[in-house]
Amino acid sequence: MRIKYPVQFQNRKNNLPLSPLYLTGETNLVEIMELVSGIFLSKRVVTHNGAESPLTEIGRAFEYLFNIKLGNIHKKHENVIRRKINKRTEFLDILRKAITEESKNKGYL
């Protein structure tokens, strides 16, 4: 006999509810790490006391937001910044293109 929804029975480290958001099958973790790395390097996110937010905290927030596990966040961050120049911000470029297209479609460009 198998449990139909085993996630409900797993011990969780905190009592936060699961996020209702999930990534599509075409999204991979390195794409999410582009976002995490960009936010971290821009220093646009701070902790509750105004200190610079650590890379791992930003990564953990995305893990919660999308119900994912990034694994070794520092290693994945290095993988993002070591990518070839034309691949380094591939996902961010997709996002930029999507926003530009929507702006065109709505007549703002």
N, CA, C and O atoms as a MOPAC input file, in Angstrom:
PM7 MOZYME 1SCF
protein

 N      0.84600 1    -1.17900 1     0.00000 1
 C      0.00000 1     0.00000 1     0.00000 1
 C      0.89000 1     1.23900 1     0.00000 1
 O      1.82400 1     1.33700 1     0.79500 1
 N      0.60000 1     2.17600 1    -0.88500 1
 C      1.38000 1     3.40000 1    -0.98000 1
 C      0.56100 1     4.57300 1    -0.45800 1
 O     -0.65400 1     4.64400 1    -0.63900 1
 N      1.25800 1     5.47900 1     0.18800 1
 C      0.61000 1     6.70700 1     0.63800 1
 C      0.46100 1     7.62600 1    -0.56700 1
 O      1.42600 1     7.87000 1    -1.29200 1
 N     -0.73400 1     8.12900 1    -0.77800 1
 C     -0.99300 1     8.93900 1    -1.96500 1
 C     -0.27900 1    10.29000 1    -1.91200 1
 O      0.22900 1    10.74100 1    -2.93900 1
 N     -0.22200 1    10.94100 1    -0.77500 1
 C      0.40900 1    12.25200 1    -0.63000 1
 C      1.46000 1    12.20100 1     0.48200 1
 O      1.24000 1    12.75900 1     1.55700 1
 N      2.59400 1    11.54300 1     0.24300 1
 C      3.58100 1    11.35200 1     1.31100 1
 C      4.18900 1    12.64800 1     1.82900 1
 O      4.66100 1    12.68500 1     2.96500 1
 N      4.19300 1    13.71000 1     1.03100 1
 C      4.80200 1    14.96200 1     1.47400 1
 C      4.12100 1    15.49600 1     2.74100 1
 O      4.75600 1    16.17000 1     3.55300 1
 N      2.85200 1    15.19900 1     2.90100 1
 C      2.13200 1    15.67000 1     4.07800 1
 C      2.61500 1    14.99000 1     5.35500 1
 O      2.39200 1    15.50300 1     6.45200 1
 N      3.27100 1    13.85000 1     5.22400 1
 C      3.71100 1    13.11000 1     6.39100 1
 C      5.19900 1    13.28100 1     6.68100 1
 O      5.70000 1    12.76700 1     7.68100 1
 N      5.89500 1    13.98900 1     5.82300 1
 C      7.32000 1    14.19000 1     6.04000 1
 C      7.52400 1    15.22600 1     7.13300 1
 O      6.77300 1    16.19500 1     7.24600 1
 N      8.56200 1    15.00100 1     7.93900 1
 C      8.92100 1    15.99600 1     8.93900 1
 C      9.53100 1    17.19200 1     8.23300 1
 O     10.45400 1    17.04200 1     7.43200 1
 N      9.02900 1    18.35500 1     8.52200 1
 C      9.56300 1    19.56100 1     7.91000 1
 C     10.33800 1    20.32700 1     8.95900 1
 O     10.01100 1    20.26500 1    10.14400 1
 N     11.36000 1    21.04800 1     8.53600 1
 C     12.22600 1    21.77100 1     9.46400 1
 C     11.50600 1    22.94000 1    10.11600 1
 O     11.85500 1    23.34100 1    11.22700 1
 N     10.52200 1    23.48300 1     9.45000 1
 C      9.77400 1    24.59200 1    10.02000 1
 C      8.29000 1    24.33200 1     9.80000 1
 O      7.90100 1    23.37100 1     9.13600 1
 N      7.49800 1    25.18100 1    10.35400 1
 C      6.05200 1    24.99700 1    10.23600 1
 C      5.43400 1    25.91000 1     9.18700 1
 O      4.22100 1    26.12000 1     9.18100 1
 N      6.26200 1    26.45100 1     8.30300 1
 C      5.73200 1    27.29800 1     7.24100 1
 C      4.89800 1    26.45500 1     6.28500 1
 O      5.25000 1    25.31500 1     5.98400 1
 N      3.80500 1    27.01200 1     5.81500 1
 C      3.02200 1    26.26000 1     4.82800 1
 C      3.80500 1    26.14200 1     3.52600 1
 O      4.66600 1    26.97200 1     3.23500 1
 N      3.50800 1    25.12200 1     2.75700 1
 C      4.14100 1    24.97200 1     1.45400 1
 C      3.70500 1    26.12100 1     0.55700 1
 O      2.56300 1    26.57600 1     0.62800 1
 N      4.60600 1    26.58000 1    -0.27200 1
 C      4.27000 1    27.61900 1    -1.24100 1
 C      3.35800 1    27.01200 1    -2.30500 1
 O      3.51600 1    25.84200 1    -2.65300 1
 N      2.41400 1    27.78100 1    -2.82100 1
 C      1.55000 1    27.26700 1    -3.88800 1
 C      2.21600 1    27.31900 1    -5.26400 1
 O      1.60800 1    26.92500 1    -6.25900 1
 N      3.46200 1    27.80400 1    -5.32800 1
 C      4.14000 1    27.98500 1    -6.61100 1
 C      5.12300 1    26.86400 1    -6.90300 1
 O      5.84900 1    26.40600 1    -6.02200 1
 N      5.13200 1    26.43500 1    -8.15200 1
 C      6.05600 1    25.39400 1    -8.61100 1
 C      6.61200 1    25.81400 1    -9.96000 1
 O      5.96100 1    26.55000 1   -10.70200 1
 N      7.80000 1    25.35300 1   -10.27700 1
 C      8.40900 1    25.63400 1   -11.57000 1
 C      7.85900 1    24.68500 1   -12.62200 1
 O      7.49200 1    23.55200 1   -12.31100 1
 N      7.80100 1    25.14100 1   -13.85800 1
 C      7.40000 1    24.25700 1   -14.94800 1
 C      8.54800 1    23.30700 1   -15.24800 1
 O      9.67900 1    23.53100 1   -14.81600 1
 N      8.26100 1    22.26700 1   -15.97400 1
 C      9.28100 1    21.29200 1   -16.34100 1
 C     10.37600 1    21.85700 1   -17.21800 1
 O     11.46800 1    21.29300 1   -17.28100 1
 N     10.10500 1    22.96300 1   -17.90000 1
 C     11.12800 1    23.54000 1   -18.77700 1
 C     12.07400 1    24.48900 1   -18.03900 1
 O     13.03200 1    24.98600 1   -18.63200 1
 N     11.82000 1    24.74200 1   -16.76700 1
 C     12.69200 1    25.60500 1   -15.96900 1
 C     13.69400 1    24.73400 1   -15.22900 1
 O     13.32000 1    23.74100 1   -14.60500 1
 N     14.96800 1    25.10700 1   -15.30100 1
 C     15.95800 1    24.32700 1   -14.55600 1
 C     16.57300 1    25.16500 1   -13.44000 1
 O     16.42700 1    26.38700 1   -13.41600 1
 N     17.25500 1    24.50300 1   -12.52700 1
 C     17.75800 1    25.16900 1   -11.33100 1
 C     18.80000 1    26.23200 1   -11.62500 1
 O     18.88100 1    27.22900 1   -10.90600 1
 N     19.59700 1    26.04300 1   -12.66500 1
 C     20.61300 1    27.05600 1   -12.97400 1
 C     19.93900 1    28.36600 1   -13.39400 1
 O     20.50100 1    29.44000 1   -13.18100 1
 N     18.75800 1    28.29400 1   -13.98100 1
 C     18.02000 1    29.50600 1   -14.33000 1
 C     17.59300 1    30.25700 1   -13.07000 1
 O     17.69100 1    31.48300 1   -13.00500 1
 N     17.12700 1    29.52400 1   -12.08600 1
 C     16.75300 1    30.15100 1   -10.82300 1
 C     17.99100 1    30.72100 1   -10.14300 1
 O     17.93100 1    31.77900 1    -9.51700 1
 N     19.11400 1    30.01500 1   -10.26900 1
 C     20.36100 1    30.52600 1    -9.68600 1
 C     20.81600 1    31.81100 1   -10.36300 1
 O     21.48600 1    32.62100 1    -9.72300 1
 N     20.48100 1    32.03100 1   -11.62400 1
 C     20.77600 1    33.32300 1   -12.26200 1
 C     20.07400 1    34.43800 1   -11.49300 1
 O     20.66400 1    35.48600 1   -11.22900 1
 N     18.81400 1    34.20700 1   -11.13700 1
 C     18.06600 1    35.19800 1   -10.36900 1
 C     18.68800 1    35.39900 1    -8.99600 1
 O     18.90900 1    36.53100 1    -8.56700 1
 N     18.96800 1    34.30000 1    -8.31100 1
 C     19.55900 1    34.36700 1    -6.97200 1
 C     20.88800 1    35.11200 1    -7.02300 1
 O     21.12700 1    36.01000 1    -6.21600 1
 N     21.74700 1    34.75000 1    -7.96000 1
 C     23.06300 1    35.38000 1    -8.07700 1
 C     22.94200 1    36.86100 1    -8.40600 1
 O     23.64100 1    37.68900 1    -7.82200 1
 N     22.06100 1    37.19500 1    -9.33500 1
 C     21.87200 1    38.59300 1    -9.70500 1
 C     21.38600 1    39.44200 1    -8.54600 1
 O     21.87300 1    40.55300 1    -8.33600 1
 N     20.43300 1    38.92400 1    -7.79800 1
 C     19.91900 1    39.65400 1    -6.63400 1
 C     21.01700 1    39.80500 1    -5.59000 1
 O     21.19400 1    40.88300 1    -5.02400 1
 N     21.74800 1    38.73800 1    -5.33500 1
 C     22.83600 1    38.78900 1    -4.35600 1
 C     23.90600 1    39.79900 1    -4.76700 1
 O     24.30700 1    40.63900 1    -3.96200 1
 N     24.36400 1    39.72300 1    -6.00000 1
 C     25.45000 1    40.59400 1    -6.45800 1
 C     25.02300 1    42.05800 1    -6.56800 1
 O     25.85700 1    42.95500 1    -6.44700 1
 N     23.74200 1    42.30300 1    -6.79300 1
 C     23.25000 1    43.68300 1    -6.88000 1
 C     23.13900 1    44.34300 1    -5.51100 1
 O     23.04600 1    45.56600 1    -5.40800 1
 N     23.14900 1    43.53100 1    -4.46700 1
 C     23.01000 1    44.00400 1    -3.08100 1
 C     21.70500 1    44.78800 1    -2.86500 1
 O     21.65700 1    45.73600 1    -2.08200 1
 N     20.66600 1    44.37600 1    -3.56800 1
 C     19.36500 1    45.04900 1    -3.47000 1
 C     18.45400 1    44.42900 1    -2.41500 1
 O     17.35900 1    44.93500 1    -2.17100 1
 N     18.89300 1    43.34300 1    -1.78800 1
 C     18.10200 1    42.68100 1    -0.75000 1
 C     18.92300 1    42.69000 1     0.53200 1
 O     20.10300 1    42.33900 1     0.53100 1
 N     18.28600 1    43.09400 1     1.62300 1
 C     18.96800 1    43.14200 1     2.91600 1
 C     18.18300 1    42.33300 1     3.94300 1
 O     17.03200 1    41.96300 1     3.71500 1
 N     18.82000 1    42.07100 1     5.06300 1
 C     18.16200 1    41.35500 1     6.15500 1
 C     17.28300 1    42.32600 1     6.94100 1
 O     17.25600 1    43.52200 1     6.65100 1
 N     16.57200 1    41.81000 1     7.92700 1
 C     15.65800 1    42.63500 1     8.72100 1
 C     16.36100 1    43.79200 1     9.42500 1
 O     15.73000 1    44.80500 1     9.72700 1
 N     17.66500 1    43.65200 1     9.69100 1
 C     18.39500 1    44.73000 1    10.37000 1
 C     19.21300 1    45.58900 1     9.40300 1
 O     20.04200 1    46.38900 1     9.83600 1
 N     18.98700 1    45.42900 1     8.10900 1
 C     19.65300 1    46.25500 1     7.10800 1
 C     20.99900 1    45.74000 1     6.63200 1
 O     21.64400 1    46.37800 1     5.80000 1
 N     21.43300 1    44.59800 1     7.14400 1
 C     22.71800 1    44.02400 1     6.72000 1
 C     22.57200 1    43.36800 1     5.34800 1
 O     21.47800 1    42.97800 1     4.93900 1
 N     23.69500 1    43.25800 1     4.65400 1
 C     23.69700 1    42.59500 1     3.35000 1
 C     23.18700 1    41.16300 1     3.51000 1
 O     23.62700 1    40.43200 1     4.39800 1
 N     22.27300 1    40.78100 1     2.65600 1
 C     21.70400 1    39.43600 1     2.74100 1
 C     22.68600 1    38.41400 1     2.18300 1
 O     23.19500 1    38.58700 1     1.07600 1
 N     22.95800 1    37.35300 1     2.93400 1
 C     23.86500 1    36.31700 1     2.43600 1
 C     23.26400 1    35.56900 1     1.23900 1
 O     22.04700 1    35.43000 1     1.11800 1
 N     24.13600 1    35.10400 1     0.37900 1
 C     23.72900 1    34.33400 1    -0.79400 1
 C     22.82700 1    33.17000 1    -0.39600 1
 O     21.81200 1    32.91400 1    -1.04400 1
 N     23.20100 1    32.47000 1     0.66600 1
 C     22.41900 1    31.29600 1     1.07000 1
 C     21.00500 1    31.67200 1     1.50600 1
 O     20.06600 1    30.91600 1     1.25700 1
 N     20.83800 1    32.81400 1     2.14300 1
 C     19.49700 1    33.23000 1     2.56900 1
 C     18.61000 1    33.53800 1     1.36800 1
 O     17.43300 1    33.17800 1     1.34700 1
 N     19.18000 1    34.20100 1     0.37600 1
 C     18.41000 1    34.48800 1    -0.83700 1
 C     18.05200 1    33.17400 1    -1.52900 1
 O     16.92400 1    32.99100 1    -1.98500 1
 N     19.01300 1    32.27100 1    -1.60100 1
 C     18.76100 1    30.95900 1    -2.20300 1
 C     17.68200 1    30.19400 1    -1.47300 1
 O     16.81500 1    29.59000 1    -2.10500 1
 N     17.72100 1    30.20900 1    -0.14400 1
 C     16.71300 1    29.49100 1     0.64800 1
 C     15.32300 1    30.08900 1     0.42300 1
 O     14.32900 1    29.36400 1     0.40100 1
 N     15.25800 1    31.40500 1     0.25700 1
 C     13.96500 1    32.04500 1    -0.00600 1
 C     13.37500 1    31.54600 1    -1.32700 1
 O     12.17300 1    31.29600 1    -1.41700 1
 N     14.21900 1    31.40200 1    -2.34700 1
 C     13.74500 1    30.87500 1    -3.63000 1
 C     13.36400 1    29.40200 1    -3.50000 1
 O     12.41700 1    28.94700 1    -4.14100 1
 N     14.09600 1    28.65900 1    -2.67600 1
 C     13.73200 1    27.25500 1    -2.44600 1
 C     12.32400 1    27.16600 1    -1.87800 1
 O     11.51400 1    26.35500 1    -2.32800 1
 N     12.03600 1    28.00400 1    -0.88600 1
 C     10.70400 1    28.00400 1    -0.29600 1
 C      9.66200 1    28.47100 1    -1.31500 1
 O      8.60700 1    27.85400 1    -1.46200 1
 N      9.96700 1    29.56700 1    -2.01700 1
 C      9.02100 1    30.16100 1    -2.95400 1
 C      8.55600 1    29.17400 1    -4.01500 1
 O      7.37600 1    29.13900 1    -4.36300 1
 N      9.49400 1    28.36300 1    -4.53400 1
 C      9.16900 1    27.45800 1    -5.63800 1
 C      9.18900 1    25.97800 1    -5.25700 1
 O      9.12100 1    25.11900 1    -6.13600 1
 N      9.28100 1    25.66500 1    -3.95700 1
 C      9.28800 1    24.26900 1    -3.50600 1
 C     10.37900 1    23.46900 1    -4.20500 1
 O     10.11800 1    22.40500 1    -4.76600 1
 N     11.60600 1    23.99000 1    -4.16600 1
 C     12.74500 1    23.33500 1    -4.81300 1
 C     13.88600 1    23.20100 1    -3.81800 1
 O     13.84900 1    23.78400 1    -2.73500 1
 N     14.88200 1    22.44100 1    -4.18600 1
 C     16.13100 1    22.33700 1    -3.43000 1
 C     17.25700 1    22.69100 1    -4.38500 1
 O     17.44600 1    22.03100 1    -5.40700 1
 N     17.99900 1    23.72600 1    -4.05400 1
 C     19.10600 1    24.15200 1    -4.90500 1
 C     20.39300 1    23.39900 1    -4.59800 1
 O     21.32100 1    23.41000 1    -5.40600 1
 N     20.45900 1    22.75200 1    -3.45300 1
 C     21.68900 1    22.04400 1    -3.09400 1
 C     22.74800 1    23.02500 1    -2.63200 1
 O     22.45500 1    23.94700 1    -1.87000 1
 N     23.97200 1    22.83500 1    -3.08600 1
 C     25.09100 1    23.69700 1    -2.70500 1
 C     24.96900 1    25.03100 1    -3.44300 1
 O     25.36100 1    25.14700 1    -4.60400 1
 N     24.43300 1    26.01200 1    -2.76800 1
 C     24.13600 1    27.30100 1    -3.39200 1
 C     25.40500 1    28.01300 1    -3.83400 1
 O     25.43000 1    28.62300 1    -4.90300 1
 N     26.46200 1    27.94400 1    -3.02500 1
 C     27.71500 1    28.61000 1    -3.40700 1
 C     28.31500 1    27.98500 1    -4.66600 1
 O     28.83500 1    28.69300 1    -5.52800 1
 N     28.24200 1    26.67400 1    -4.76700 1
 C     28.76300 1    25.99700 1    -5.96000 1
 C     27.94000 1    26.36900 1    -7.19500 1
 O     28.49500 1    26.62600 1    -8.26400 1
 N     26.62800 1    26.39500 1    -7.04300 1
 C     25.77300 1    26.75500 1    -8.17400 1
 C     25.97300 1    28.21900 1    -8.56900 1
 O     25.89100 1    28.55800 1    -9.74900 1
 N     26.23300 1    29.08100 1    -7.59500 1
 C     26.53100 1    30.49100 1    -7.87500 1
 C     27.80300 1    30.59100 1    -8.71700 1
 O     27.84800 1    31.33300 1    -9.69900 1
 N     28.82100 1    29.85100 1    -8.33300 1
 C     30.07000 1    29.83400 1    -9.10900 1
 C     29.81900 1    29.31400 1   -10.52100 1
 O     30.39000 1    29.82300 1   -11.48600 1
 N     28.97000 1    28.30600 1   -10.63700 1
 C     28.63700 1    27.77100 1   -11.96600 1
 C     27.99000 1    28.83300 1   -12.85000 1
 O     28.25100 1    28.88600 1   -14.05200 1
 N     27.15700 1    29.67000 1   -12.26400 1
 C     26.50300 1    30.73400 1   -13.03000 1
 C     27.53000 1    31.74600 1   -13.51300 1
 O     27.53000 1    32.10500 1   -14.69100 1
 N     28.40000 1    32.21200 1   -12.63500 1
 C     29.31900 1    33.28200 1   -13.03100 1
 C     30.47600 1    32.77800 1   -13.88800 1
 O     31.16900 1    33.57300 1   -14.52200 1
 N     30.69000 1    31.45800 1   -13.91200 1
 C     31.73800 1    30.88600 1   -14.76800 1
 C     31.23900 1    30.51900 1   -16.15800 1
 O     32.03700 1    30.13500 1   -17.01200 1
 N     29.95300 1    30.62800 1   -16.40200 1
 C     29.40600 1    30.23200 1   -17.70300 1
 C     29.99800 1    31.07600 1   -18.82500 1
 O     30.48900 1    32.18200 1   -18.60300 1
 N     29.94000 1    30.53700 1   -20.01400 1
 C     30.40100 1    31.28200 1   -21.18900 1
 C     29.59100 1    32.56700 1   -21.30700 1
 O     28.42600 1    32.62100 1   -20.91400 1
 N     30.22100 1    33.59000 1   -21.85200 1
 C     29.61800 1    34.92300 1   -21.90700 1
 C     28.22400 1    34.92100 1   -22.53300 1
 O     27.33800 1    35.63000 1   -22.05600 1
 N     28.01600 1    34.14500 1   -23.58300 1
 C     26.70100 1    34.14100 1   -24.24000 1
 C     25.66400 1    33.30500 1   -23.48400 1
 O     24.48400 1    33.34400 1   -23.83300 1
 N     26.06800 1    32.56000 1   -22.47300 1
 C     25.14900 1    31.73900 1   -21.67000 1
 C     24.98400 1    32.27800 1   -20.24500 1
 O     24.10600 1    31.83000 1   -19.50800 1
 N     25.82300 1    33.23200 1   -19.86300 1
 C     25.89200 1    33.67400 1   -18.47000 1
 C     24.55000 1    34.16500 1   -17.93200 1
 O     24.19400 1    33.86100 1   -16.79300 1
 N     23.81100 1    34.91300 1   -18.73000 1
 C     22.51300 1    35.44800 1   -18.28000 1
 C     21.38300 1    35.00400 1   -19.20600 1
 O     20.47500 1    35.78000 1   -19.50700 1
 N     21.44400 1    33.78400 1   -19.64300 1
 C     20.47500 1    33.26500 1   -20.61000 1
 C     19.02600 1    33.40400 1   -20.12700 1
 O     18.15800 1    33.84000 1   -20.88400 1
 N     18.77000 1    33.03900 1   -18.88300 1
 C     17.40200 1    33.11700 1   -18.35800 1
 C     16.96900 1    34.57000 1   -18.17900 1
 O     15.83100 1    34.92300 1   -18.48900 1
 N     17.86600 1    35.40500 1   -17.68600 1
 C     17.54500 1    36.82200 1   -17.54300 1
 C     17.22800 1    37.44300 1   -18.90300 1
 O     16.36100 1    38.31000 1   -19.00800 1
 N     17.92800 1    36.99900 1   -19.93300 1
 C     17.64900 1    37.47700 1   -21.29000 1
 C     16.25400 1    37.04600 1   -21.74800 1
 O     15.55700 1    37.80800 1   -22.41800 1
 N     15.84800 1    35.82900 1   -21.39000 1
 C     14.49700 1    35.34500 1   -21.70600 1
 C     13.45600 1    36.22600 1   -21.01300 1
 O     12.44100 1    36.58600 1   -21.61000 1
 N     13.71300 1    36.57000 1   -19.75300 1
 C     12.78400 1    37.42100 1   -19.00700 1
 C     12.70900 1    38.81600 1   -19.62600 1
 O     11.62300 1    39.37800 1   -19.76700 1
 N     13.86200 1    39.37200 1   -19.99400 1
 C     13.89800 1    40.69000 1   -20.63300 1
 C     13.08200 1    40.67400 1   -21.92800 1
 O     12.30900 1    41.59200 1   -22.19900 1
 N     13.26600 1    39.62000 1   -22.71800 1
 C     12.54700 1    39.50000 1   -23.98800 1
 C     11.03700 1    39.40800 1   -23.75100 1
 O     10.25700 1    40.02300 1   -24.47800 1
 N     10.62500 1    38.64700 1   -22.74300 1
 C      9.19800 1    38.49600 1   -22.43600 1
 C      8.58100 1    39.83500 1   -22.03800 1
 O      7.46400 1    40.14700 1   -22.45100 1
 N      9.28900 1    40.62200 1   -21.24500 1
 C      8.78300 1    41.93400 1   -20.82800 1
 C      8.70700 1    42.88100 1   -22.02000 1
 O      7.73300 1    43.61800 1   -22.17300 1
 N      9.72800 1    42.86000 1   -22.85500 1
 C      9.74500 1    43.71300 1   -24.05100 1
 C      8.59700 1    43.35600 1   -24.98400 1
 O      7.92900 1    44.24400 1   -25.51300 1
 N      8.36300 1    42.05900 1   -25.19000 1
 C      7.25600 1    41.60800 1   -26.04800 1
 C      5.91000 1    42.06700 1   -25.49500 1
 O      5.05200 1    42.53100 1   -26.24600 1
 N      5.72900 1    41.93800 1   -24.19000 1
 C      4.45900 1    42.36000 1   -23.57500 1
 C      4.27400 1    43.87000 1   -23.72800 1
 O      3.16700 1    44.34400 1   -23.98200 1
 N      5.35300 1    44.60900 1   -23.57200 1
 C      5.30300 1    46.06000 1   -23.74500 1
 C      4.90300 1    46.42500 1   -25.17500 1
 O      4.10800 1    47.33900 1   -25.39400 1
 N      5.46800 1    45.69400 1   -26.14800 1
 C      5.10700 1    45.90600 1   -27.56400 1
 C      3.64000 1    45.57300 1   -27.79800 1
 O      2.90900 1    46.33700 1   -28.42800 1
 N      3.21600 1    44.41300 1   -27.27900 1
 C      1.83200 1    43.95900 1   -27.46500 1
 C      0.81700 1    44.95100 1   -26.89900 1
 O     -0.29200 1    45.07900 1   -27.41900 1
 N      1.20000 1    45.64300 1   -25.84300 1
 C      0.28600 1    46.60200 1   -25.21600 1
 C      0.44700 1    48.00600 1   -25.78400 1
 O     -0.21400 1    48.94100 1   -25.33400 1
 N      1.34100 1    48.15500 1   -26.79000 1
 C      1.49100 1    49.43500 1   -27.46300 1
 C      2.36900 1    50.45200 1   -26.76200 1
 O      2.29500 1    51.64200 1   -27.06600 1
 N      3.19900 1    50.00800 1   -25.83100 1
 C      4.07000 1    50.93800 1   -25.11700 1
 C      5.38700 1    51.18200 1   -25.83500 1
 O      6.10800 1    52.11500 1   -25.48400 1
 N      5.71700 1    50.37700 1   -26.82000 1
 C      6.95600 1    50.56500 1   -27.58400 1
 C      6.64300 1    50.99200 1   -28.99600 1
 O      7.55600 1    51.20000 1   -29.79500 1

